[in-house]
Amino acid sequence: MTDLSTPPLPGALPDKRQVAASFSRAAASYDSVAELQRNVGTALIERLPQHFQPRRWLDLGSGTGYFSRALACAYPDAYGVAVDIAEGMLQHARPLGGAAGYVVGDAERLPVRSSSVDLLFSSLAVQWCSDFAAVLAEARRSLQPGGVMAFASLCVGTLRELRESWQAVDGLVHVNRFRQFEEYQRLCGESGLQVLCLEQVPHVLYYPDVRGLTHELKALGAHNLNPGRNGGLTGRARMTGLLQAYEQFRQPQGLPATYQVVYAVLHKPLEGDN
Ligand SMILES: C[S@@+](CC[C@H](N)C(=O)[O-])C[C@H]1O[C@@H](n2cnc3c(N)ncnc32)[C@H](O)[C@@H]1O
């Protein structure tokens, strides 16, 4: 989660096997702490074009399947597939239903035929992909003409309080890296998909203490997995330093954790459209 004020370089995000293993381990605890994820995915569904009726949808980075079930309710006649890189997440989601199929796959190499999907829905997953241009190219390939990709992601500024607090303690990267919002704008603009909506919205969660936040990140599987993170144990002195540094951000509601959420809705033009 990051921290870096520069956009991440390809390869600077964590290894995909680590991402998959971390989310697989978190499958059982994820839903109990996924308040932000619920709010963001719901806000993404609200941004889908009105009267849009996909026949085939794909929930990309489906996690525990909360939004697969929401899509199944919204589009009861459609055929839905949940795709995730973490087998453990799919195993958790499958018995809960929603999608017709559960497939292990990578957003950068979608396991679907070209022009086979009407709606590609992805909430808070593609921030884990270092090659976002590849994600968009795959979206363009797999969507039917007239199809829609809706994604929510995170950009620079996310968990800035945690990053700045750690930097005050030891200057190291303890927060995953995110792209700049401008990078999302540029890549979406160059994707060959029409941008219907692209905006950055801050969401702030409050915690009574820092441990509440760090335990939650771990339960989500979203704690720092960056190359260059500190691999050693967090010593007592460093943790004390972190708690003290984070206190400068305290507000009446508690300690804030800001998430800078990117919402986007993209449309694949019909053949013959400009
Ligand atoms: C924060 S969870 C979000 C889950 C779900 N969309 C939700 O909103 O509750 C992110 C999910 O993306 C998956 N993921 C990460 N990188 C991925 C990739 N390259 N391709 C597919 N899924 C990926 C993770 O395994 C995890 O299940």
PDBQT file of the ligand as one rigid body, heavy atoms in Angstrom, charges set to zero:
ROOT
HETATM    1  C1  LIG A 301      -9.706  -6.697  -1.676  1.00  0.00    +0.000 C 
HETATM    2  S1  LIG A 301     -10.233  -8.223  -2.424  1.00  0.00    +0.000 S 
HETATM    3  C2  LIG A 301     -11.775  -7.708  -3.186  1.00  0.00    +0.000 C 
HETATM    4  C3  LIG A 301     -12.735  -8.861  -3.345  1.00  0.00    +0.000 C 
HETATM    5  C4  LIG A 301     -14.121  -8.499  -3.844  1.00  0.00    +0.000 C 
HETATM    6  N1  LIG A 301     -14.082  -7.922  -5.182  1.00  0.00    +0.000 N 
HETATM    7  C5  LIG A 301     -14.804  -7.551  -2.883  1.00  0.00    +0.000 C 
HETATM    8  O1  LIG A 301     -14.949  -6.363  -3.222  1.00  0.00    +0.000 OA
HETATM    9  O2  LIG A 301     -15.168  -7.972  -1.776  1.00  0.00    +0.000 OA
HETATM   10  C6  LIG A 301      -9.151  -8.358  -3.851  1.00  0.00    +0.000 C 
HETATM   11  C7  LIG A 301      -9.271  -9.669  -4.587  1.00  0.00    +0.000 C 
HETATM   12  O3  LIG A 301      -8.573  -9.553  -5.829  1.00  0.00    +0.000 OA
HETATM   13  C8  LIG A 301      -7.891 -10.757  -6.076  1.00  0.00    +0.000 C 
HETATM   14  N2  LIG A 301      -6.777 -10.501  -7.013  1.00  0.00    +0.000 N 
HETATM   15  C9  LIG A 301      -5.611  -9.877  -6.765  1.00  0.00    +0.000 A 
HETATM   16  N3  LIG A 301      -4.856  -9.826  -7.875  1.00  0.00    +0.000 NA
HETATM   17  C10 LIG A 301      -5.585 -10.431  -8.862  1.00  0.00    +0.000 A 
HETATM   18  C11 LIG A 301      -5.328 -10.700 -10.234  1.00  0.00    +0.000 A 
HETATM   19  N4  LIG A 301      -4.179 -10.337 -10.830  1.00  0.00    +0.000 N 
HETATM   20  N5  LIG A 301      -6.283 -11.338 -10.953  1.00  0.00    +0.000 NA
HETATM   21  C12 LIG A 301      -7.445 -11.737 -10.360  1.00  0.00    +0.000 A 
HETATM   22  N6  LIG A 301      -7.734 -11.514  -9.052  1.00  0.00    +0.000 NA
HETATM   23  C13 LIG A 301      -6.810 -10.863  -8.311  1.00  0.00    +0.000 A 
HETATM   24  C14 LIG A 301      -7.445 -11.218  -4.692  1.00  0.00    +0.000 C 
HETATM   25  O4  LIG A 301      -7.128 -12.599  -4.649  1.00  0.00    +0.000 OA
HETATM   26  C15 LIG A 301      -8.668 -10.844  -3.846  1.00  0.00    +0.000 C 
HETATM   27  O5  LIG A 301      -9.594 -11.907  -3.762  1.00  0.00    +0.000 OA
ENDROOT
TORSDOF 0
